[in-house]
Amino acid sequence: MKLPRTVGVAVAVSLVAGAVAALARISGTTPAGPTANVVDAAGHLRVPEDYRTLYQALGTWAIAADSGQGSKEMHTVYVSPGAIDAYRKTGHFPDGAVLVKEVFETSTNELTTGTVSHADKLKGWFVMVKDSKGTHPGNPLWGDGWGWSWFDVDKPLKTTSTDYHSDCQGCHVPAQATDWIYVNGYPVLRQ
């Protein structure tokens, strides 16, 4: 059976593209410009578009209810492509790695398996960008090796954070020894 030349060329191009993608994955490199749609030249952050399909799932946290059973919030965290492989190799997130935490209100119900909470209404996002070089000096949302910002659900392009020390970092103090990230809650980082 003889294939038309255009089909043969298309197959060859597909094979080459697949090989390049596989080599990039094996080498653990992050695609060029992982922060291109997250950080502008002045260091203003935004929620990246299509992070749910382009980024890797890092893990989910359940925040216990203040009283009663179940959870009051669920935090689902995604990380930019290649960052998990890089972390496994070095024990650190590489510069430019982007973490996106979705914060959901929950719904708790009695099911056959017991009391179950699940993510319900999205409240907003918390975005962090690894920056060990201090590329945005003087910007109060950058420091201690990261860019930090909270975004309300109706404003993914404009942060409500004004200073990472007062608005963001307080929740991360217990994780200071692991570069401000609660890595113990992400089994995917372990080899």
Backbone torsions as a table, in degrees:
resi	resn	phi	psi	omega
1	MET	NA	128.4	-178.0
2	LYS	-106.4	128.4	179.3
3	LEU	-89.9	143.8	174.9
4	PRO	-59.7	151.5	-176.1
5	ARG	-58.4	-39.6	-178.7
6	THR	-64.1	-35.7	177.5
7	VAL	-67.6	-42.2	178.5
8	GLY	-61.5	-41.9	178.2
9	VAL	-65.8	-42.3	179.4
10	ALA	-61.9	-41.7	178.3
11	VAL	-64.5	-43.0	180.0
12	ALA	-63.1	-44.1	178.7
13	VAL	-62.2	-42.4	178.9
14	SER	-62.3	-42.2	179.3
15	LEU	-63.8	-42.3	178.9
16	VAL	-64.9	-45.1	179.3
17	ALA	-61.8	-41.1	177.9
18	GLY	-64.0	-40.4	178.8
19	ALA	-65.0	-41.2	178.2
20	VAL	-63.3	-44.0	179.1
21	ALA	-63.4	-41.7	179.4
22	ALA	-64.6	-42.0	178.6
23	LEU	-64.0	-39.1	177.7
24	ALA	-63.5	-41.0	179.3
25	ARG	-66.2	-43.9	-179.5
26	ILE	-63.7	-41.0	-177.6
27	SER	-76.0	-12.4	178.4
28	GLY	75.1	16.8	-179.6
29	THR	-77.8	149.7	177.2
30	THR	-93.6	138.5	178.6
31	PRO	-54.0	148.6	-177.8
32	ALA	-57.3	135.0	174.9
33	GLY	66.7	50.5	-179.1
34	PRO	-63.5	-17.6	-179.8
35	THR	-100.2	5.7	-174.6
36	ALA	-54.4	-39.8	-179.3
37	ASN	-104.4	21.1	-177.8
38	VAL	-121.5	-35.8	-174.7
39	VAL	-127.4	131.8	174.4
40	ASP	-92.7	179.6	-175.2
41	ALA	-60.6	-28.5	-179.7
42	ALA	-87.1	-4.0	179.8
43	GLY	90.9	12.1	175.8
44	HIS	-75.4	129.8	-178.8
45	LEU	-94.4	163.3	174.0
46	ARG	-150.9	164.3	175.3
47	VAL	-76.6	124.7	-178.3
48	PRO	-67.0	143.3	176.8
49	GLU	-70.9	147.0	173.4
50	ASP	58.4	23.9	-178.8
51	TYR	-61.6	-29.9	-179.1
52	ARG	-66.1	-28.2	179.6
53	THR	-101.7	-27.0	-177.2
54	LEU	-93.0	-28.6	-176.7
55	TYR	-91.4	168.6	177.8
56	GLN	-98.3	142.6	176.2
57	ALA	-72.9	126.0	-179.9
58	LEU	-94.0	-43.4	178.9
59	GLY	165.3	176.9	-178.6
60	THR	-133.7	141.1	177.3
61	TRP	-116.0	141.7	173.4
62	ALA	-108.7	125.7	178.9
63	ILE	-97.8	117.0	-174.6
64	ALA	-60.7	147.8	175.7
65	ALA	-65.1	148.8	179.3
66	ASP	-63.9	-32.8	175.5
67	SER	-147.8	154.5	-177.9
68	GLY	79.0	-167.0	-178.0
69	GLN	-98.2	164.2	175.2
70	GLY	94.7	-169.5	-178.0
71	SER	-116.7	147.5	175.7
72	LYS	-93.1	-26.0	178.3
73	GLU	-144.0	156.1	170.2
74	MET	-125.1	134.5	177.9
75	HIS	-116.8	114.9	178.3
76	THR	-107.7	126.3	-172.6
77	VAL	-115.3	134.0	176.9
78	TYR	-118.6	154.0	178.5
79	VAL	-134.7	147.5	-177.2
80	SER	-60.5	153.1	-176.2
81	PRO	-55.6	137.5	177.4
82	GLY	88.6	-16.8	-175.6
83	ALA	-68.8	-34.3	178.8
84	ILE	-66.0	-47.6	178.7
85	ASP	-60.8	-41.5	178.9
86	ALA	-63.9	-41.6	179.2
87	TYR	-62.9	-42.4	179.2
88	ARG	-60.9	-33.8	-179.3
89	LYS	-77.8	-37.7	-170.7
90	THR	-114.3	-17.8	-175.2
91	GLY	80.2	12.1	179.4
92	HIS	-143.0	151.6	172.2
93	PHE	-77.8	139.7	-179.3
94	PRO	-76.3	156.2	174.5
95	ASP	-54.6	138.1	-178.8
96	GLY	91.8	-12.1	177.9
97	ALA	-61.9	136.2	-178.9
98	VAL	-115.0	128.6	174.0
99	LEU	-111.7	132.1	178.3
100	VAL	-122.3	118.8	176.9
101	LYS	-107.0	120.1	172.5
102	GLU	-86.5	133.7	177.6
103	VAL	-113.7	118.1	-177.9
104	PHE	-113.4	142.6	161.8
105	GLU	-71.7	158.3	-178.3
106	THR	-116.9	167.0	169.6
107	SER	-123.0	132.0	-179.2
108	THR	-118.9	130.3	-176.8
109	ASN	-139.5	158.0	171.8
110	GLU	-88.0	120.7	177.4
111	LEU	-121.2	178.2	-178.7
112	THR	-62.1	-25.2	179.4
113	THR	-86.3	-7.8	-178.8
114	GLY	125.4	-160.4	178.2
115	THR	-75.7	123.5	-174.4
116	VAL	-127.6	132.7	172.6
117	SER	-110.4	143.3	175.8
118	HIS	-139.6	157.7	177.6
119	ALA	-60.7	137.8	-178.4
120	ASP	-125.7	-86.7	-175.6
121	LYS	-99.9	126.3	177.5
122	LEU	-68.5	126.7	178.3
123	LYS	-94.1	-34.9	-178.6
124	GLY	165.2	-167.9	-175.8
125	TRP	-132.0	150.2	169.3
126	PHE	-119.1	125.5	-176.8
127	VAL	-118.3	133.9	174.9
128	MET	-128.3	142.9	177.3
129	VAL	-127.9	125.1	-179.1
130	LYS	-68.9	131.9	-175.6
131	ASP	-152.3	79.5	-178.9
132	SER	-76.2	-11.4	-176.6
133	LYS	-92.2	-7.1	-179.3
134	GLY	64.5	52.5	-174.1
135	THR	-75.1	-9.3	-179.6
136	HIS	-128.3	61.9	-179.6
137	PRO	-63.0	141.6	-179.8
138	GLY	87.9	-15.5	176.9
139	ASN	-84.0	119.0	-174.4
140	PRO	-70.2	-1.8	176.5
141	LEU	-100.7	6.4	-179.4
142	TRP	-125.5	132.8	175.5
143	GLY	165.8	166.8	-177.5
144	ASP	53.6	34.0	174.2
145	GLY	85.9	8.3	-177.0
146	TRP	-145.5	156.7	162.0
147	GLY	-98.4	138.4	-172.6
148	TRP	-131.8	135.0	175.6
149	SER	-161.6	142.0	171.8
150	TRP	-103.6	142.3	178.5
151	PHE	-130.0	125.3	174.3
152	ASP	-68.0	153.7	-173.9
153	VAL	-57.6	-29.9	-178.8
154	ASP	-91.7	3.0	-178.5
155	LYS	-139.5	67.9	-178.2
156	PRO	-70.0	-9.2	-178.7
157	LEU	-104.9	-6.7	-176.6
158	LYS	-135.2	117.2	-179.8
159	THR	-73.2	151.7	171.2
160	THR	-97.2	-8.1	178.7
161	SER	-72.8	143.9	177.8
162	THR	-119.0	-25.5	-179.6
163	ASP	-153.7	122.8	-175.2
164	TYR	-63.6	-29.4	178.8
165	HIS	-61.4	-46.2	-175.6
166	SER	-91.1	-28.3	-173.6
167	ASP	-98.9	-21.7	-170.0
168	CYS	-129.5	-48.2	-167.4
169	GLN	-65.6	-28.4	-178.1
170	GLY	-53.6	-39.2	179.0
171	CYS	-70.1	-18.1	-175.2
172	HIS	-102.3	-0.4	-178.1
173	VAL	-53.9	-42.8	178.6
174	PRO	-62.7	-17.7	-179.4
175	ALA	-103.2	16.5	-178.3
176	GLN	-57.9	-39.4	-177.9
177	ALA	-66.7	-18.7	177.7
178	THR	-112.4	42.7	176.3
179	ASP	60.0	38.2	174.2
180	TRP	71.8	6.6	-178.5
181	ILE	-116.2	134.7	178.9
182	TYR	-78.0	70.1	-173.5
183	VAL	-65.2	-23.7	-179.2
184	ASN	-64.3	-18.8	179.0
185	GLY	-90.0	7.3	-177.8
186	TYR	-122.0	85.9	-178.6
187	PRO	-57.4	-25.5	-178.5
188	VAL	-64.5	-19.1	178.6
189	LEU	-78.5	-17.4	179.1
190	ARG	-84.7	144.7	-179.7
191	GLN	-85.4	NA	NA
